[in-house]
């Protein structure tokens, strides 16, 4: 469940950034068991959420320039076969792309 790990990692990154205890990019990446390039990808994702993220060379830490709150919630439910049929009304649903290609949802 990659997306759950990613959400947990972003939450951990956020806590370290708020506390201004990230360290240099290399140290921060090591804390998260990431490569530096993967760290930058994760930081870009946080920036896409309009986070006022900055880096201070003097303090050697990332920080938020202004107050920023990150709340991440998710819900996960497994669906059994009989529930799946109930959702789709028991019919074979075959979506077709614009080019005529059939795709399968199963």
C-alpha positions as CSV (number, residue, x, y, z in Angstrom):
1,X,0.0,0.0,0.0
2,X,2.4,2.6,-1.3
3,X,0.0,5.6,-0.9
4,X,-0.4,4.9,2.8
5,X,3.4,5.0,3.3
6,X,3.6,8.2,1.2
7,X,0.9,9.9,3.4
8,X,2.7,8.8,6.6
9,X,6.0,10.1,5.2
10,X,4.4,13.5,4.3
11,X,3.0,13.7,7.8
12,X,6.4,13.0,9.3
13,X,8.0,15.5,7.0
14,X,5.5,18.1,8.1
15,X,6.3,17.5,11.8
16,X,10.0,17.8,11.2
17,X,9.5,21.0,9.2
18,X,7.3,22.6,11.9
19,X,9.9,21.8,14.5
20,X,12.7,23.1,12.1
21,X,14.6,19.9,12.8
22,X,15.0,18.6,9.2
23,X,18.8,19.2,8.9
24,X,20.4,19.6,5.5
25,X,18.7,18.0,2.5
26,X,21.0,15.0,2.7
27,X,20.3,14.6,6.4
28,X,16.6,15.1,5.9
29,X,16.5,12.5,3.1
30,X,18.4,10.0,5.3
31,X,15.9,10.6,8.2
32,X,13.1,9.6,5.8
33,X,15.1,6.7,4.1
34,X,14.9,8.5,0.8
35,X,17.4,9.6,-1.8
36,X,17.9,13.4,-2.2
37,X,16.1,13.4,-5.5
38,X,13.1,11.6,-3.9
39,X,13.2,14.1,-1.1
40,X,12.9,16.9,-3.5
41,X,10.0,15.2,-5.2
42,X,8.2,14.9,-1.9
43,X,9.0,18.6,-1.0
44,X,7.6,19.6,-4.4
45,X,4.4,17.8,-3.6
46,X,4.1,19.7,-0.3
47,X,4.8,23.0,-2.2
48,X,1.9,22.1,-4.6
49,X,-0.4,22.2,-1.5
50,X,0.6,25.9,-1.3
51,X,2.9,25.3,1.7
52,X,5.2,28.4,2.3
53,X,8.2,26.1,2.4
54,X,11.7,27.6,2.7
55,X,15.2,26.5,3.5
56,X,17.6,28.3,5.8
57,X,21.3,27.7,5.2
58,X,22.2,29.2,8.5
59,X,19.9,27.0,10.6
60,X,20.3,24.1,8.1
61,X,16.6,23.3,8.2
62,X,13.5,23.6,6.1
63,X,10.7,25.7,7.7
64,X,7.4,27.3,6.9
65,X,7.7,31.0,6.1
66,X,4.2,31.6,7.5
67,X,1.8,29.5,9.6
68,X,0.8,26.4,7.7
69,X,-1.4,23.5,8.8
70,X,-1.4,20.2,7.0
71,X,-4.3,17.8,7.7
72,X,-4.3,14.5,5.9
73,X,-7.1,12.0,6.3
74,X,-7.8,8.8,4.4
75,X,-10.2,6.0,4.7
76,X,-9.6,2.5,3.4
77,X,-12.3,-0.2,3.0
78,X,-11.9,-3.5,1.2
79,X,-14.8,-4.5,-1.0
80,X,-15.9,-8.2,-1.3
81,X,-16.9,-9.7,-4.7
82,X,-20.7,-9.6,-3.8
83,X,-20.4,-5.9,-2.9
84,X,-18.6,-5.2,-6.1
85,X,-21.5,-6.7,-8.1
86,X,-23.9,-4.7,-6.1
87,X,-22.0,-1.5,-6.9
88,X,-22.0,-2.1,-10.6
89,X,-25.5,-3.6,-10.6
90,X,-24.2,-7.1,-11.6
91,X,-23.5,-6.1,-15.2
92,X,-20.3,-6.3,-17.1
93,X,-19.2,-2.8,-17.3
94,X,-16.7,-2.3,-20.2
95,X,-15.5,1.3,-20.5
96,X,-14.1,2.3,-23.9
97,X,-11.5,4.9,-24.4
98,X,-11.9,7.5,-27.2
99,X,-9.7,5.5,-29.5
100,X,-12.0,2.5,-29.1
101,X,-9.7,0.5,-26.8
102,X,-11.5,-1.6,-24.2
103,X,-10.2,-1.3,-20.7
104,X,-11.0,-3.6,-17.7
105,X,-11.6,-2.4,-14.2
106,X,-10.9,-5.8,-12.6
